[in-house]
Amino acid sequence: MRDKLVEEVDEFLDSEDPHELADVLEVLLALASDLGVDRDQLEKLRMAKVSERGGFSRRIVWSGNTLADGQVAHVGLTSNA
């Protein structure tokens, strides 16, 4: 199933077809089932992570303290002086 997941993700990346995303989801649900996790449990896990760490709705992905173009980011240090 892991190989199938990679295949389906690659197909989506090549096509950007939402039907391929449905295939990705189907494989993810099968993998979760193999772990004894049903769709509702998986959704609860997802929501807990969103609540704790945030989600991707704003399309922001943390990649450490560097920007996508390789520049060093200045993170969260401000002075009140």
PyMOL Python script that loads the backbone (N, CA, C, O; Angstrom):
from pymol import cmd

cmd.read_pdbstr("""\
ATOM      1  N   MET A   1       0.822  -1.200   0.000  1.00  0.00           N
ATOM      2  CA  MET A   1       0.000   0.000   0.000  1.00  0.00           C
ATOM      3  C   MET A   1       0.867   1.267   0.000  1.00  0.00           C
ATOM      4  O   MET A   1       0.473   2.294  -0.553  1.00  0.00           O
ATOM      5  N   ARG A   2       2.032   1.188   0.614  1.00  0.00           N
ATOM      6  CA  ARG A   2       2.905   2.365   0.618  1.00  0.00           C
ATOM      7  C   ARG A   2       3.345   2.725  -0.796  1.00  0.00           C
ATOM      8  O   ARG A   2       3.375   3.898  -1.170  1.00  0.00           O
ATOM      9  N   ASP A   3       3.684   1.709  -1.570  1.00  0.00           N
ATOM     10  CA  ASP A   3       4.062   1.959  -2.963  1.00  0.00           C
ATOM     11  C   ASP A   3       2.886   2.549  -3.740  1.00  0.00           C
ATOM     12  O   ASP A   3       3.070   3.424  -4.586  1.00  0.00           O
ATOM     13  N   LYS A   4       1.688   2.068  -3.451  1.00  0.00           N
ATOM     14  CA  LYS A   4       0.489   2.588  -4.111  1.00  0.00           C
ATOM     15  C   LYS A   4       0.264   4.047  -3.726  1.00  0.00           C
ATOM     16  O   LYS A   4      -0.150   4.851  -4.561  1.00  0.00           O
ATOM     17  N   LEU A   5       0.531   4.391  -2.479  1.00  0.00           N
ATOM     18  CA  LEU A   5       0.394   5.773  -2.041  1.00  0.00           C
ATOM     19  C   LEU A   5       1.337   6.676  -2.828  1.00  0.00           C
ATOM     20  O   LEU A   5       0.933   7.735  -3.308  1.00  0.00           O
ATOM     21  N   VAL A   6       2.576   6.262  -2.956  1.00  0.00           N
ATOM     22  CA  VAL A   6       3.553   7.047  -3.721  1.00  0.00           C
ATOM     23  C   VAL A   6       3.087   7.200  -5.168  1.00  0.00           C
ATOM     24  O   VAL A   6       3.164   8.285  -5.743  1.00  0.00           O
ATOM     25  N   GLU A   7       2.607   6.110  -5.744  1.00  0.00           N
ATOM     26  CA  GLU A   7       2.112   6.142  -7.121  1.00  0.00           C
ATOM     27  C   GLU A   7       0.972   7.145  -7.276  1.00  0.00           C
ATOM     28  O   GLU A   7       0.969   7.949  -8.209  1.00  0.00           O
ATOM     29  N   GLU A   8       0.007   7.096  -6.361  1.00  0.00           N
ATOM     30  CA  GLU A   8      -1.146   7.984  -6.452  1.00  0.00           C
ATOM     31  C   GLU A   8      -0.754   9.442  -6.212  1.00  0.00           C
ATOM     32  O   GLU A   8      -1.273  10.336  -6.881  1.00  0.00           O
ATOM     33  N   VAL A   9       0.146   9.692  -5.274  1.00  0.00           N
ATOM     34  CA  VAL A   9       0.617  11.058  -5.035  1.00  0.00           C
ATOM     35  C   VAL A   9       1.337  11.576  -6.276  1.00  0.00           C
ATOM     36  O   VAL A   9       1.122  12.715  -6.689  1.00  0.00           O
ATOM     37  N   ASP A  10       2.184  10.751  -6.869  1.00  0.00           N
ATOM     38  CA  ASP A  10       2.876  11.155  -8.096  1.00  0.00           C
ATOM     39  C   ASP A  10       1.888  11.479  -9.211  1.00  0.00           C
ATOM     40  O   ASP A  10       2.070  12.452  -9.943  1.00  0.00           O
ATOM     41  N   GLU A  11       0.845  10.667  -9.339  1.00  0.00           N
ATOM     42  CA  GLU A  11      -0.169  10.922 -10.366  1.00  0.00           C
ATOM     43  C   GLU A  11      -0.869  12.258 -10.123  1.00  0.00           C
ATOM     44  O   GLU A  11      -1.140  13.003 -11.065  1.00  0.00           O
ATOM     45  N   PHE A  12      -1.158  12.555  -8.864  1.00  0.00           N
ATOM     46  CA  PHE A  12      -1.769  13.845  -8.559  1.00  0.00           C
ATOM     47  C   PHE A  12      -0.813  14.988  -8.875  1.00  0.00           C
ATOM     48  O   PHE A  12      -1.210  15.977  -9.491  1.00  0.00           O
ATOM     49  N   LEU A  13       0.425  14.859  -8.463  1.00  0.00           N
ATOM     50  CA  LEU A  13       1.392  15.930  -8.702  1.00  0.00           C
ATOM     51  C   LEU A  13       1.582  16.190 -10.189  1.00  0.00           C
ATOM     52  O   LEU A  13       1.792  17.330 -10.603  1.00  0.00           O
ATOM     53  N   ASP A  14       1.509  15.141 -10.984  1.00  0.00           N
ATOM     54  CA  ASP A  14       1.647  15.297 -12.432  1.00  0.00           C
ATOM     55  C   ASP A  14       0.415  15.927 -13.075  1.00  0.00           C
ATOM     56  O   ASP A  14       0.534  16.675 -14.045  1.00  0.00           O
ATOM     57  N   SER A  15      -0.766  15.627 -12.537  1.00  0.00           N
ATOM     58  CA  SER A  15      -2.003  16.042 -13.205  1.00  0.00           C
ATOM     59  C   SER A  15      -2.765  17.158 -12.498  1.00  0.00           C
ATOM     60  O   SER A  15      -3.498  17.911 -13.139  1.00  0.00           O
ATOM     61  N   GLU A  16      -2.596  17.269 -11.187  1.00  0.00           N
ATOM     62  CA  GLU A  16      -3.393  18.166 -10.336  1.00  0.00           C
ATOM     63  C   GLU A  16      -4.893  17.903 -10.490  1.00  0.00           C
ATOM     64  O   GLU A  16      -5.712  18.804 -10.313  1.00  0.00           O
ATOM     65  N   ASP A  17      -5.235  16.672 -10.817  1.00  0.00           N
ATOM     66  CA  ASP A  17      -6.618  16.253 -10.997  1.00  0.00           C
ATOM     67  C   ASP A  17      -7.198  15.855  -9.645  1.00  0.00           C
ATOM     68  O   ASP A  17      -6.635  14.986  -8.980  1.00  0.00           O
ATOM     69  N   PRO A  18      -8.311  16.464  -9.215  1.00  0.00           N
ATOM     70  CA  PRO A  18      -8.911  16.114  -7.928  1.00  0.00           C
ATOM     71  C   PRO A  18      -9.303  14.642  -7.826  1.00  0.00           C
ATOM     72  O   PRO A  18      -9.381  14.101  -6.723  1.00  0.00           O
ATOM     73  N   HIS A  19      -9.550  13.985  -8.964  1.00  0.00           N
ATOM     74  CA  HIS A  19      -9.847  12.552  -8.929  1.00  0.00           C
ATOM     75  C   HIS A  19      -8.656  11.761  -8.379  1.00  0.00           C
ATOM     76  O   HIS A  19      -8.819  10.739  -7.713  1.00  0.00           O
ATOM     77  N   GLU A  20      -7.466  12.260  -8.677  1.00  0.00           N
ATOM     78  CA  GLU A  20      -6.260  11.606  -8.147  1.00  0.00           C
ATOM     79  C   GLU A  20      -6.152  11.824  -6.637  1.00  0.00           C
ATOM     80  O   GLU A  20      -5.662  10.951  -5.921  1.00  0.00           O
ATOM     81  N   LEU A  21      -6.601  12.976  -6.151  1.00  0.00           N
ATOM     82  CA  LEU A  21      -6.625  13.200  -4.698  1.00  0.00           C
ATOM     83  C   LEU A  21      -7.575  12.227  -4.030  1.00  0.00           C
ATOM     84  O   LEU A  21      -7.303  11.748  -2.929  1.00  0.00           O
ATOM     85  N   ALA A  22      -8.689  11.931  -4.687  1.00  0.00           N
ATOM     86  CA  ALA A  22      -9.623  10.939  -4.143  1.00  0.00           C
ATOM     87  C   ALA A  22      -8.938   9.581  -4.037  1.00  0.00           C
ATOM     88  O   ALA A  22      -9.165   8.846  -3.076  1.00  0.00           O
ATOM     89  N   ASP A  23      -8.101   9.244  -5.016  1.00  0.00           N
ATOM     90  CA  ASP A  23      -7.352   7.985  -4.960  1.00  0.00           C
ATOM     91  C   ASP A  23      -6.347   8.000  -3.807  1.00  0.00           C
ATOM     92  O   ASP A  23      -6.165   6.998  -3.116  1.00  0.00           O
ATOM     93  N   VAL A  24      -5.695   9.155  -3.608  1.00  0.00           N
ATOM     94  CA  VAL A  24      -4.743   9.292  -2.495  1.00  0.00           C
ATOM     95  C   VAL A  24      -5.474   9.058  -1.178  1.00  0.00           C
ATOM     96  O   VAL A  24      -4.995   8.324  -0.313  1.00  0.00           O
ATOM     97  N   LEU A  25      -6.641   9.691  -1.032  1.00  0.00           N
ATOM     98  CA  LEU A  25      -7.427   9.533   0.190  1.00  0.00           C
ATOM     99  C   LEU A  25      -7.830   8.084   0.403  1.00  0.00           C
ATOM    100  O   LEU A  25      -7.783   7.584   1.527  1.00  0.00           O
ATOM    101  N   GLU A  26      -8.222   7.413  -0.658  1.00  0.00           N
ATOM    102  CA  GLU A  26      -8.619   6.002  -0.555  1.00  0.00           C
ATOM    103  C   GLU A  26      -7.464   5.145  -0.044  1.00  0.00           C
ATOM    104  O   GLU A  26      -7.657   4.267   0.797  1.00  0.00           O
ATOM    105  N   VAL A  27      -6.265   5.406  -0.557  1.00  0.00           N
ATOM    106  CA  VAL A  27      -5.097   4.644  -0.104  1.00  0.00           C
ATOM    107  C   VAL A  27      -4.774   4.987   1.353  1.00  0.00           C
ATOM    108  O   VAL A  27      -4.446   4.101   2.142  1.00  0.00           O
ATOM    109  N   LEU A  28      -4.869   6.271   1.706  1.00  0.00           N
ATOM    110  CA  LEU A  28      -4.618   6.663   3.101  1.00  0.00           C
ATOM    111  C   LEU A  28      -5.583   5.975   4.055  1.00  0.00           C
ATOM    112  O   LEU A  28      -5.189   5.508   5.123  1.00  0.00           O
ATOM    113  N   LEU A  29      -6.838   5.917   3.664  1.00  0.00           N
ATOM    114  CA  LEU A  29      -7.824   5.253   4.520  1.00  0.00           C
ATOM    115  C   LEU A  29      -7.542   3.757   4.632  1.00  0.00           C
ATOM    116  O   LEU A  29      -7.751   3.172   5.694  1.00  0.00           O
ATOM    117  N   ALA A  30      -7.075   3.136   3.563  1.00  0.00           N
ATOM    118  CA  ALA A  30      -6.716   1.715   3.623  1.00  0.00           C
ATOM    119  C   ALA A  30      -5.517   1.505   4.546  1.00  0.00           C
ATOM    120  O   ALA A  30      -5.490   0.552   5.324  1.00  0.00           O
ATOM    121  N   LEU A  31      -4.532   2.392   4.458  1.00  0.00           N
ATOM    122  CA  LEU A  31      -3.366   2.290   5.347  1.00  0.00           C
ATOM    123  C   LEU A  31      -3.780   2.480   6.802  1.00  0.00           C
ATOM    124  O   LEU A  31      -3.311   1.755   7.680  1.00  0.00           O
ATOM    125  N   ALA A  32      -4.654   3.447   7.062  1.00  0.00           N
ATOM    126  CA  ALA A  32      -5.136   3.671   8.421  1.00  0.00           C
ATOM    127  C   ALA A  32      -5.877   2.443   8.931  1.00  0.00           C
ATOM    128  O   ALA A  32      -5.702   2.042  10.081  1.00  0.00           O
ATOM    129  N   SER A  33      -6.699   1.849   8.080  1.00  0.00           N
ATOM    130  CA  SER A  33      -7.440   0.648   8.455  1.00  0.00           C
ATOM    131  C   SER A  33      -6.495  -0.487   8.833  1.00  0.00           C
ATOM    132  O   SER A  33      -6.752  -1.234   9.777  1.00  0.00           O
ATOM    133  N   ASP A  34      -5.401  -0.606   8.088  1.00  0.00           N
ATOM    134  CA  ASP A  34      -4.397  -1.623   8.420  1.00  0.00           C
ATOM    135  C   ASP A  34      -3.818  -1.414   9.815  1.00  0.00           C
ATOM    136  O   ASP A  34      -3.370  -2.364  10.458  1.00  0.00           O
ATOM    137  N   LEU A  35      -3.829  -0.167  10.276  1.00  0.00           N
ATOM    138  CA  LEU A  35      -3.333   0.157  11.615  1.00  0.00           C
ATOM    139  C   LEU A  35      -4.432   0.101  12.674  1.00  0.00           C
ATOM    140  O   LEU A  35      -4.193   0.364  13.852  1.00  0.00           O
ATOM    141  N   GLY A  36      -5.639  -0.246  12.231  1.00  0.00           N
ATOM    142  CA  GLY A  36      -6.764  -0.310  13.165  1.00  0.00           C
ATOM    143  C   GLY A  36      -7.406   1.034  13.438  1.00  0.00           C
ATOM    144  O   GLY A  36      -8.087   1.205  14.449  1.00  0.00           O
ATOM    145  N   VAL A  37      -7.195   1.992  12.543  1.00  0.00           N
ATOM    146  CA  VAL A  37      -7.732   3.334  12.708  1.00  0.00           C
ATOM    147  C   VAL A  37      -8.791   3.558  11.639  1.00  0.00           C
ATOM    148  O   VAL A  37      -8.509   3.420  10.449  1.00  0.00           O
ATOM    149  N   ASP A  38     -10.030   3.909  12.062  1.00  0.00           N
ATOM    150  CA  ASP A  38     -11.069   4.160  11.071  1.00  0.00           C
ATOM    151  C   ASP A  38     -11.063   5.637  10.667  1.00  0.00           C
ATOM    152  O   ASP A  38     -10.319   6.445  11.223  1.00  0.00           O
ATOM    153  N   ARG A  39     -11.905   5.966   9.694  1.00  0.00           N
ATOM    154  CA  ARG A  39     -11.958   7.327   9.141  1.00  0.00           C
ATOM    155  C   ARG A  39     -12.219   8.373  10.226  1.00  0.00           C
ATOM    156  O   ARG A  39     -11.583   9.426  10.235  1.00  0.00           O
ATOM    157  N   ASP A  40     -13.150   8.090  11.138  1.00  0.00           N
ATOM    158  CA  ASP A  40     -13.474   9.042  12.203  1.00  0.00           C
ATOM    159  C   ASP A  40     -12.293   9.247  13.146  1.00  0.00           C
ATOM    160  O   ASP A  40     -11.998  10.374  13.544  1.00  0.00           O
ATOM    161  N   GLN A  41     -11.624   8.162  13.499  1.00  0.00           N
ATOM    162  CA  GLN A  41     -10.460   8.278  14.382  1.00  0.00           C
ATOM    163  C   GLN A  41      -9.344   9.074  13.702  1.00  0.00           C
ATOM    164  O   GLN A  41      -8.678   9.892  14.336  1.00  0.00           O
ATOM    165  N   LEU A  42      -9.151   8.826  12.418  1.00  0.00           N
ATOM    166  CA  LEU A  42      -8.124   9.545  11.673  1.00  0.00           C
ATOM    167  C   LEU A  42      -8.442  11.037  11.633  1.00  0.00           C
ATOM    168  O   LEU A  42      -7.551  11.872  11.788  1.00  0.00           O
ATOM    169  N   GLU A  43      -9.704  11.365  11.426  1.00  0.00           N
ATOM    170  CA  GLU A  43     -10.122  12.768  11.414  1.00  0.00           C
ATOM    171  C   GLU A  43      -9.914  13.409  12.786  1.00  0.00           C
ATOM    172  O   GLU A  43      -9.508  14.569  12.860  1.00  0.00           O
ATOM    173  N   LYS A  44     -10.181  12.689  13.863  1.00  0.00           N
ATOM    174  CA  LYS A  44      -9.944  13.223  15.211  1.00  0.00           C
ATOM    175  C   LYS A  44      -8.453  13.476  15.431  1.00  0.00           C
ATOM    176  O   LYS A  44      -8.076  14.490  16.018  1.00  0.00           O
ATOM    177  N   LEU A  45      -7.612  12.566  14.966  1.00  0.00           N
ATOM    178  CA  LEU A  45      -6.164  12.766  15.065  1.00  0.00           C
ATOM    179  C   LEU A  45      -5.736  14.001  14.285  1.00  0.00           C
ATOM    180  O   LEU A  45      -4.930  14.802  14.758  1.00  0.00           O
ATOM    181  N   ARG A  46      -6.288  14.142  13.077  1.00  0.00           N
ATOM    182  CA  ARG A  46      -5.960  15.300  12.244  1.00  0.00           C
ATOM    183  C   ARG A  46      -6.359  16.603  12.927  1.00  0.00           C
ATOM    184  O   ARG A  46      -5.576  17.551  12.972  1.00  0.00           O
ATOM    185  N   MET A  47      -7.576  16.645  13.456  1.00  0.00           N
ATOM    186  CA  MET A  47      -8.063  17.857  14.110  1.00  0.00           C
ATOM    187  C   MET A  47      -7.268  18.191  15.370  1.00  0.00           C
ATOM    188  O   MET A  47      -7.032  19.362  15.666  1.00  0.00           O
ATOM    189  N   ALA A  48      -6.856  17.168  16.108  1.00  0.00           N
ATOM    190  CA  ALA A  48      -6.034  17.411  17.294  1.00  0.00           C
ATOM    191  C   ALA A  48      -4.701  18.044  16.901  1.00  0.00           C
ATOM    192  O   ALA A  48      -4.221  18.953  17.578  1.00  0.00           O
ATOM    193  N   LYS A  49      -4.109  17.570  15.817  1.00  0.00           N
ATOM    194  CA  LYS A  49      -2.849  18.152  15.348  1.00  0.00           C
ATOM    195  C   LYS A  49      -3.049  19.580  14.854  1.00  0.00           C
ATOM    196  O   LYS A  49      -2.206  20.445  15.093  1.00  0.00           O
ATOM    197  N   VAL A  50      -4.168  19.830  14.162  1.00  0.00           N
ATOM    198  CA  VAL A  50      -4.462  21.189  13.699  1.00  0.00           C
ATOM    199  C   VAL A  50      -4.608  22.114  14.898  1.00  0.00           C
ATOM    200  O   VAL A  50      -4.086  23.228  14.895  1.00  0.00           O
ATOM    201  N   SER A  51      -5.311  21.658  15.911  1.00  0.00           N
ATOM    202  CA  SER A  51      -5.516  22.459  17.108  1.00  0.00           C
ATOM    203  C   SER A  51      -4.198  22.748  17.824  1.00  0.00           C
ATOM    204  O   SER A  51      -3.969  23.855  18.311  1.00  0.00           O
ATOM    205  N   GLU A  52      -3.340  21.736  17.877  1.00  0.00           N
ATOM    206  CA  GLU A  52      -2.069  21.866  18.597  1.00  0.00           C
ATOM    207  C   GLU A  52      -1.025  22.640  17.805  1.00  0.00           C
ATOM    208  O   GLU A  52      -0.326  23.488  18.359  1.00  0.00           O
ATOM    209  N   ARG A  53      -0.916  22.353  16.509  1.00  0.00           N
ATOM    210  CA  ARG A  53       0.190  22.886  15.715  1.00  0.00           C
ATOM    211  C   ARG A  53      -0.232  23.754  14.548  1.00  0.00           C
ATOM    212  O   ARG A  53       0.613  24.359  13.888  1.00  0.00           O
ATOM    213  N   GLY A  54      -1.510  23.823  14.289  1.00  0.00           N
ATOM    214  CA  GLY A  54      -1.988  24.553  13.116  1.00  0.00           C
ATOM    215  C   GLY A  54      -2.098  23.629  11.925  1.00  0.00           C
ATOM    216  O   GLY A  54      -1.563  22.520  11.926  1.00  0.00           O
ATOM    217  N   GLY A  55      -2.791  24.096  10.918  1.00  0.00           N
ATOM    218  CA  GLY A  55      -2.995  23.295   9.719  1.00  0.00           C
ATOM    219  C   GLY A  55      -2.327  23.943   8.526  1.00  0.00           C
ATOM    220  O   GLY A  55      -1.390  24.730   8.668  1.00  0.00           O
ATOM    221  N   PHE A  56      -2.818  23.602   7.356  1.00  0.00           N
ATOM    222  CA  PHE A  56      -2.219  24.101   6.125  1.00  0.00           C
ATOM    223  C   PHE A  56      -3.185  24.963   5.325  1.00  0.00           C
ATOM    224  O   PHE A  56      -2.936  25.231   4.150  1.00  0.00           O
ATOM    225  N   SER A  57      -4.286  25.404   5.937  1.00  0.00           N
ATOM    226  CA  SER A  57      -5.294  26.170   5.205  1.00  0.00           C
ATOM    227  C   SER A  57      -4.730  27.468   4.636  1.00  0.00           C
ATOM    228  O   SER A  57      -5.219  27.955   3.616  1.00  0.00           O
ATOM    229  N   ARG A  58      -3.718  28.032   5.272  1.00  0.00           N
ATOM    230  CA  ARG A  58      -3.098  29.258   4.772  1.00  0.00           C
ATOM    231  C   ARG A  58      -1.905  28.960   3.877  1.00  0.00           C
ATOM    232  O   ARG A  58      -1.206  29.872   3.437  1.00  0.00           O
ATOM    233  N   ARG A  59      -1.675  27.660   3.608  1.00  0.00           N
ATOM    234  CA  ARG A  59      -0.604  27.201   2.701  1.00  0.00           C
ATOM    235  C   ARG A  59       0.784  27.579   3.191  1.00  0.00           C
ATOM    236  O   ARG A  59       1.694  27.792   2.389  1.00  0.00           O
ATOM    237  N   ILE A  60       0.950  27.665   4.522  1.00  0.00           N
ATOM    238  CA  ILE A  60       2.247  27.967   5.114  1.00  0.00           C
ATOM    239  C   ILE A  60       2.834  26.669   5.633  1.00  0.00           C
ATOM    240  O   ILE A  60       2.195  25.942   6.393  1.00  0.00           O
ATOM    241  N   VAL A  61       4.056  26.389   5.214  1.00  0.00           N
ATOM    242  CA  VAL A  61       4.741  25.174   5.631  1.00  0.00           C
ATOM    243  C   VAL A  61       6.049  25.579   6.301  1.00  0.00           C
ATOM    244  O   VAL A  61       6.891  26.223   5.675  1.00  0.00           O
ATOM    245  N   TRP A  62       6.226  25.209   7.565  1.00  0.00           N
ATOM    246  CA  TRP A  62       7.437  25.516   8.317  1.00  0.00           C
ATOM    247  C   TRP A  62       8.574  24.651   7.804  1.00  0.00           C
ATOM    248  O   TRP A  62       8.456  23.427   7.736  1.00  0.00           O
ATOM    249  N   SER A  63       9.663  25.290   7.447  1.00  0.00           N
ATOM    250  CA  SER A  63      10.822  24.531   6.969  1.00  0.00           C
ATOM    251  C   SER A  63      12.069  24.913   7.752  1.00  0.00           C
ATOM    252  O   SER A  63      13.176  24.898   7.215  1.00  0.00           O
ATOM    253  N   GLY A  64      11.888  25.251   9.005  1.00  0.00           N
ATOM    254  CA  GLY A  64      13.027  25.649   9.830  1.00  0.00           C
ATOM    255  C   GLY A  64      13.189  27.154   9.790  1.00  0.00           C
ATOM    256  O   GLY A  64      12.235  27.886   9.524  1.00  0.00           O
ATOM    257  N   ASN A  65      14.369  27.601  10.048  1.00  0.00           N
ATOM    258  CA  ASN A  65      14.638  29.030  10.118  1.00  0.00           C
ATOM    259  C   ASN A  65      15.223  29.589   8.835  1.00  0.00           C
ATOM    260  O   ASN A  65      15.970  30.568   8.865  1.00  0.00           O
ATOM    261  N   THR A  66      14.888  28.971   7.701  1.00  0.00           N
ATOM    262  CA  THR A  66      15.300  29.515   6.410  1.00  0.00           C
ATOM    263  C   THR A  66      14.063  29.684   5.545  1.00  0.00           C
ATOM    264  O   THR A  66      13.097  28.929   5.658  1.00  0.00           O
ATOM    265  N   LEU A  67      14.111  30.679   4.686  1.00  0.00           N
ATOM    266  CA  LEU A  67      13.024  30.916   3.757  1.00  0.00           C
ATOM    267  C   LEU A  67      13.179  29.993   2.565  1.00  0.00           C
ATOM    268  O   LEU A  67      14.232  29.381   2.388  1.00  0.00           O
ATOM    269  N   ALA A  68      12.157  29.887   1.754  1.00  0.00           N
ATOM    270  CA  ALA A  68      12.169  28.981   0.606  1.00  0.00           C
ATOM    271  C   ALA A  68      13.338  29.271  -0.333  1.00  0.00           C
ATOM    272  O   ALA A  68      13.872  28.351  -0.953  1.00  0.00           O
ATOM    273  N   ASP A  69      13.745  30.546  -0.445  1.00  0.00           N
ATOM    274  CA  ASP A  69      14.840  30.885  -1.358  1.00  0.00           C
ATOM    275  C   ASP A  69      16.213  30.733  -0.701  1.00  0.00           C
ATOM    276  O   ASP A  69      17.226  31.121  -1.283  1.00  0.00           O
ATOM    277  N   GLY A  70      16.248  30.169   0.514  1.00  0.00           N
ATOM    278  CA  GLY A  70      17.512  29.886   1.193  1.00  0.00           C
ATOM    279  C   GLY A  70      17.992  30.983   2.125  1.00  0.00           C
ATOM    280  O   GLY A  70      18.979  30.787   2.834  1.00  0.00           O
ATOM    281  N   GLN A  71      17.324  32.139   2.149  1.00  0.00           N
ATOM    282  CA  GLN A  71      17.726  33.209   3.046  1.00  0.00           C
ATOM    283  C   GLN A  71      17.388  32.845   4.482  1.00  0.00           C
ATOM    284  O   GLN A  71      16.428  32.119   4.738  1.00  0.00           O
ATOM    285  N   VAL A  72      18.171  33.347   5.403  1.00  0.00           N
ATOM    286  CA  VAL A  72      17.923  33.081   6.821  1.00  0.00           C
ATOM    287  C   VAL A  72      16.773  33.965   7.291  1.00  0.00           C
ATOM    288  O   VAL A  72      16.754  35.168   7.031  1.00  0.00           O
ATOM    289  N   ALA A  73      15.827  33.361   7.977  1.00  0.00           N
ATOM    290  CA  ALA A  73      14.691  34.106   8.516  1.00  0.00           C
ATOM    291  C   ALA A  73      15.023  34.604   9.911  1.00  0.00           C
ATOM    292  O   ALA A  73      15.722  33.934  10.671  1.00  0.00           O
ATOM    293  N   HIS A  74      14.524  35.767  10.234  1.00  0.00           N
ATOM    294  CA  HIS A  74      14.658  36.299  11.590  1.00  0.00           C
ATOM    295  C   HIS A  74      13.365  35.940  12.306  1.00  0.00           C
ATOM    296  O   HIS A  74      12.291  36.426  11.951  1.00  0.00           O
ATOM    297  N   VAL A  75      13.475  35.096  13.304  1.00  0.00           N
ATOM    298  CA  VAL A  75      12.287  34.504  13.905  1.00  0.00           C
ATOM    299  C   VAL A  75      11.977  35.104  15.270  1.00  0.00           C
ATOM    300  O   VAL A  75      12.777  34.997  16.200  1.00  0.00           O
ATOM    301  N   GLY A  76      10.831  35.724  15.384  1.00  0.00           N
ATOM    302  CA  GLY A  76      10.184  36.064  16.626  1.00  0.00           C
ATOM    303  C   GLY A  76      10.949  36.838  17.669  1.00  0.00           C
ATOM    304  O   GLY A  76      10.499  36.871  18.814  1.00  0.00           O
ATOM    305  N   LEU A  77      12.056  37.458  17.370  1.00  0.00           N
ATOM    306  CA  LEU A  77      12.771  38.226  18.371  1.00  0.00           C
ATOM    307  C   LEU A  77      12.552  39.706  18.083  1.00  0.00           C
ATOM    308  O   LEU A  77      13.022  40.234  17.075  1.00  0.00           O
ATOM    309  N   THR A  78      11.830  40.364  18.987  1.00  0.00           N
ATOM    310  CA  THR A  78      11.613  41.790  18.831  1.00  0.00           C
ATOM    311  C   THR A  78      12.027  42.488  20.114  1.00  0.00           C
ATOM    312  O   THR A  78      12.114  41.866  21.173  1.00  0.00           O
ATOM    313  N   SER A  79      12.280  43.771  20.012  1.00  0.00           N
ATOM    314  CA  SER A  79      12.691  44.547  21.171  1.00  0.00           C
ATOM    315  C   SER A  79      11.610  45.566  21.510  1.00  0.00           C
ATOM    316  O   SER A  79      11.041  46.200  20.621  1.00  0.00           O
ATOM    317  N   ASN A  80      11.334  45.715  22.791  1.00  0.00           N
ATOM    318  CA  ASN A  80      10.378  46.725  23.238  1.00  0.00           C
ATOM    319  C   ASN A  80      11.041  48.051  23.489  1.00  0.00           C
ATOM    320  O   ASN A  80      10.373  49.019  23.851  1.00  0.00           O
ATOM    321  N   ALA A  81      12.336  48.118  23.306  1.00  0.00           N
ATOM    322  CA  ALA A  81      13.074  49.357  23.607  1.00  0.00           C
ATOM    323  C   ALA A  81      12.948  50.394  22.519  1.00  0.00           C
ATOM    324  O   ALA A  81      13.512  51.481  22.634  1.00  0.00           O
TER     325      ALA A  81
END
""", "prot")
cmd.dss("prot")
cmd.show_as("cartoon", "prot")
cmd.util.cbc("prot")
cmd.orient("prot")
